[in-house]
Structure formats: C-alpha cells, structure tokens
C-alpha cells in the first residue's frame, strides 16, 4: 500500500514540475531576449564607469609605486596611460559584445 502512495505522490510531483517548467518557459518567452539591459542610459553609464574606474585604478597604482620607489611622477604618468588604454579596451570589448548581441537577435 505504501508503494501505491509513493507512486501517486511521485506522479503528482512530476505533474507539478511539468506545470512549473511550462509556466517558466512562457514567462521567459514573454519577457523578451535574455541578456544585459539594452537601455541607452544604462549603456552610457556602464561605458563611463569602465573608463573612469580603469583610470582611477591606474593612477592609484602609479601613485603608490611612486611613493614607494620615490620616482614621482613618472610611474603615475605611465600607469595613467596604461589605465586609459585598459579603459578604451574595455569599452571596445563592450561595444563588440553589444554588436554580437544585435547580430544574434537579427537571425
């Protein structure tokens, strides 16, 4: 008798799981494409943060090394340039990723 109860409860759980999966698939289809937010303001904010954070980190490392090694301002200038290059590369990668996302949506 317990086997019948187990099989009935197992079937009930399977039916509930199927219903939940179908509901999740329907809501995912209605919500649109998966991925990062595509609003212009969000993209602009992210681009700004990418550049500024790379510059701040580069200048910070340069200042710390200058203080430690006594080479003011040469390492700060070097790491400023490296930080700027890193920021531009991050923005470039982000732009290429957005382009790939647009290409995938068009297919």
C-alpha positions in Angstrom: 0.0 0.0 0.0 2.8 2.4 0.7 4.2 1.7 -2.8 0.9 3.0 -4.3 1.1 6.1 -2.2 4.7 6.7 -3.2 4.0 6.3 -6.9 0.9 8.5 -6.6 2.9 11.2 -4.8 5.8 10.9 -7.3 3.3 11.3 -10.2 1.8 14.3 -8.5 5.3 15.9 -8.1 6.1 15.1 -11.7 2.9 16.8 -12.9 3.6 19.9 -10.8 7.2 20.1 -12.1 5.9 20.0 -15.7 3.4 22.7 -15.0 6.0 24.9 -13.3 8.5 24.4 -16.2 5.9 25.3 -18.8 4.9 28.4 -16.8 8.6 29.5 -16.5 9.1 29.0 -20.3 6.0 31.0 -21.1 7.1 33.9 -18.8 10.6 33.8 -20.2 9.3 34.0 -23.8 7.1 37.0 -22.9 9.9 38.9 -21.1 12.0 39.2 -24.2 15.6 38.3 -25.0 17.9 37.3 -22.2 20.9 39.4 -21.6 22.0 42.7 -20.3 19.8 45.7 -20.2 19.6 47.5 -23.5 18.6 50.9 -22.4 20.7 53.8 -23.7 21.2 55.3 -20.2 22.4 52.0 -18.7 24.9 51.6 -21.6 26.2 55.1 -21.3 26.6 54.8 -17.5 28.5 51.5 -17.9 30.8 53.0 -20.5 31.6 55.9 -18.3 32.2 53.7 -15.3 34.5 51.4 -17.3 36.8 54.3 -18.4 36.8 56.2 -15.1 37.5 53.0 -13.0 40.4 52.0 -15.2 41.9 55.4 -14.9 41.4 55.6 -11.2 43.0 52.2 -10.7 45.9 53.0 -13.0 46.6 56.4 -11.3 46.3 54.8 -7.9 48.8 52.1 -8.7 51.1 54.6 -10.2 50.9 56.9 -7.1 51.5 54.0 -4.7 54.6 52.9 -6.7 55.9 56.4 -7.0 55.6 56.9 -3.2 57.2 53.5 -2.6 60.1 53.9 -5.1 60.5 57.7 -5.0 60.1 58.2 -8.7 57.4 60.9 -8.7 55.6 61.5 -11.2 56.9 59.0 -13.8 55.1 55.8 -12.7 51.9 57.7 -12.2 52.1 59.0 -15.7 52.9 55.6 -17.1 50.0 53.9 -15.2 47.7 56.7 -16.3 48.4 55.8 -19.9 48.0 52.1 -19.2 44.8 52.7 -17.3 43.5 54.8 -20.2 44.4 52.0 -22.6 42.7 49.5 -20.4 39.5 51.6 -20.2 39.4 52.1 -24.0 39.9 48.3 -24.5 37.0 47.6 -22.0 34.7 49.9 -23.9 35.8 48.4 -27.2 35.0 44.9 -25.9 31.7 46.0 -24.6 30.8 47.6 -28.0 31.7 44.4 -29.8 29.7 42.3 -27.4 26.7 44.6 -28.0 27.2 44.2 -31.7 27.3 40.4 -31.4 24.1 40.5 -29.4 22.4 42.6 -32.1 23.6 40.2 -34.8 22.2 37.2 -32.9 18.8 38.9 -32.4 18.5 39.6 -36.2 19.0 35.9 -37.1 
